[in-house]
């Protein structure tokens, strides 16, 4: 018997529960859930994830990331015209319900006070709230004030007036969760355990598909047996060779399409800390969406947990690269600037794609547009969302639904082996989805090449040279590249000093400090132009071999700017995350060789891009078909 046979009954009208911080969270993280507007009054304390105890004269506000209701998104993308707020309280309390305008200005919508009654008796307040004033933005939330006696907030939630289409059982009500994993067995087990930790989510999960591509398997990790037992026959684990993120997610999607009847699939990374309520919110939003909609969770910073790292992204049509959506910023810290104090958080943000760290994808979308492109990693989520958008299926990045994930700033994927996939796949996406001028792309690539050369990132240049050549080779070999793509990229890198990790700069001689004149930050545009000229002149001179034996300086990761690194011959640079250093050594010969080869490839790229775009577009249906993917998985096609 599966776990769902004994699960509790789900309230089909529930859109969003009030949820409280887990025990032990820092003060900054607690502000994602609850605010204390008056610091002079007593603090409220969570009894569990859903109940809050308030002493007399305590005031709390739920104008917070996880507990305000993102009304503008429900107004724009779903069929709901109104919502109902239910609040259950014990004790004498006042409740005020607010909305915000798109400029963050608060507006009082309604208020009520619980009646004086039998001590300990729970009372329910109900507020019917229209979704009519949220076209450009705005949230709804409520505040609670305890009067002369203690108050317990027993539960609260935002509800739909009626149940959603599809009823409380069957394909519409259940969701399939897909988790690819690679050599992170502990993370994978934690992700599985999170799915049954909350009874409400446990009851909603119809199937869990894990694709394990690693040599350290999740099934051998302590805790796996217990997590698997709680899921019962809902869990299926598939093992396959390492086909990267795109191969893992493609297998998840294929299995979900062919072995389940669920109408919506939630895919998520293994190395995340998920707020279970977020998955429920994605499912609710997807059920009420006007049209089949990709619904993405936002990303909180795993290492700075009060930071919202990404609010949503779009494709820059000039440089043909992803960037933050208009009116957003990266790495917003709620510990310093709460929701009500941040205007940009109240405007509705329209995105074009969402990372698959946490993302709901409707069955209908995959059935119509196909599986991911065989990219290994990077850009597969972007490309599929752009493909879906072209077919009329939007993507929504839903505030209040999020996971904690390692932020991009804490990785070196711009310059390490992943830089190959960044560029190759970016070129493919541009070929598939952009019909305008590509001048901005060429200019951006030329500038990036120059800066990699100036900062002695020769391994990155070599990888990106391979990326351009592999793109020009055409789409025919993309699937065949998947099993060996990672190994090929690492082979290209291994001969370069800037790719060799040294545990600590203490393993090398003390820096000499010699020939470090003129490395300070230039001031103003004129100063930068002059510095660039002198940097290029320095690059054309023969390097001093002494600086390849003893570094001139130890440079911190945050100080590794082009104006410093372009004027030296040998320094250590700390890698992001602080796990060690690399010893960058200037080589005039290598820089000149790579620059010449890049120049030739760029000319060819500009000349051939039009014909390459036609080839990639013609090949796309086959590249993303289940039949082609099954051959790559090594799975027999039984259709």
C-alpha positions, 0 to 999 in steps of 0.5 A: 500500500502506498503512502498516499492511501493513508494521507490526510484530506487536502483542502482543494481551495487552499492557495497559500498557507501561512507558514512560519520559520523552522526552529533555529533559523537566524533573525534575518531568515525569520524576516522572510516569514514574519515582521515585528513592526514595533521592536519595543513590544514583545516578540511572538514565537512560533509553536510549530511551522503553522501556529504562532503564540503572541503575548499581550500587546504584541503586534506582528505583520505578515507583509513578508516574502513567504506570507504576503499573497502575490495578488498581482500574479494571480490577477494577471495569470490565473482565472481567479477574480477574488480570494478569501482569507481565513484566519483562526485565532484563540484569544482577543486580537485585532486583524487588519488586512492590507494591499499594496499598490505597484509603488508599494504604498499600503492600502487598508482593505478591511479589519476585524476584532475577535469576539470576547468569548470562552477562553481558549475558544478558536474563532475564525475570521473570513475576508472576501477580497477581490483581485481587481486592483493589481494589474501592474503589481501589488500584494495582500497581507494581514497584521495581527495585534494581541490585546490584553490577553495572550493570542494564538494564531492557529492557522491562516490561509488564502483560498479560492472561492471554489475548488479548482477544475479536476476535483480532489483526486486523479491527474489534476490533483496529483503532481509528479516530482522529478529530481536528477542527481549526480554524486550528491547522495546526502543532498538527494536523500534530504530532497526526498525526505522533504517531500514527506515532511509536510503532510499537505505536500505528502498528500499531493505527491503522486509520484517521485522520479529520481534519476541518479547519474553518479557513481556515489548513489543515493540508495547507498546513503544513510537515510535513503531507506527511511525516505524511500519507505515513506514514499512507498511505491510512489518512488522510482529511481533510474540509474544512467550514465552522466548525461548532465543536467539536460540528460537527467531532466530529459529522463525525468520528463520522459518517465513522467510522461510515460509512467504517470497520468499527472498533468503537472510535473515539478522538477528540482535540483538535488543540491537545494533546501526546499521550503515544502510550501513552495511546491504546493504554491506552484501546483495551486498556481498551475491548476488555476492558470488561464493556460498551461503555464510553466511556473517557476520558484525563485532562488534564495541564497543558500549561504546568505539565507535572507537574500533573494538571489534571483527574482526572475530573468529575461533574454537580452535581445542585443547581447543574446545572453540572459539578464535580470528582468526589468525592475529587479535586482540580484541578491536582495537582503530581506534582513535589511530591506523588508518587503514593505520597504522595497518598491521594486518588489511590488511591481509585477515582474514578467519573466521569460524563463525560470531555472529548473532548481524548482519549476512546474512544467505542465504535461501539455507543454512537453507533449507539444514542444518536446523534451530539452535540448541535449545541452549537458548543462546550461541554457536547457531550461532557457531554451525549453521555456523560449520554445514553449513561449513561441507556442503560446505557453508563458513562464511565471516566476512566482514570488513566495515560492522559492528554494535555497540554492548556491548563488552564481556569485559563489561559483566560478562557472564563468571561467571554469569547465562550465564556460564551454557549455555557457558559450556553445549553448548560448550560440545554439539558443541564439540560432534557434530563437533570434532573427534580428541582428547579432552584432551585439553578440559578436561585440560581447564575445570580442570583449569577453575574449579580450578580458579573458586574455588580459586576466590570464584566463587561458583555459577559459579561452581554449574552452570557448574556442572549442565551444565556437568550433563545436557550434559551427560543426552543427547540430548533428552530433549533439546527442553523441557529445553528451556522454563525453562532453564533460571529459572533453572540456576537462581535458582541454583545461588541464594543461593550463596553470589557471585551471590547476587548483592549489590548496593554499597560497602557502604552498608557494613562495611568499609574493615578491611584490616586484613590478607591481607599479600601475596596478591600482584601479583607474579613475574615470573613463580617460583613466580606463582608456589609458590603463587599457592601452598600457595593459595591451602594451604590457601583454605584447612584451615578453613575460618575466619568467621569475614571476612564474616561480614566485608570484608577485602578489596573492590576489583575493577573488573580489580583487581580480579585476582586469586593471590589476591582472593585465599588468602582472606576469604571475599572481595567485588568485583565490577561487570563488568560495575560498577553497584554494588559489590558482597561479595565473601566469602570463604567456605572450605566445599563448595569448597571441595564439589564442587571439589569432585563432579566435579572430579566424573563428569569429569571422567564420562565425559571422559568415556562417551563422545564417546557414547554421541557424537554419540547420539547428532549427531544422534539427530541433524537433528530432533533437528534442524528441523522445525517440532520439532521447531514448537512444541516448538513455540506452532505453528501448523504445516500446512505442 
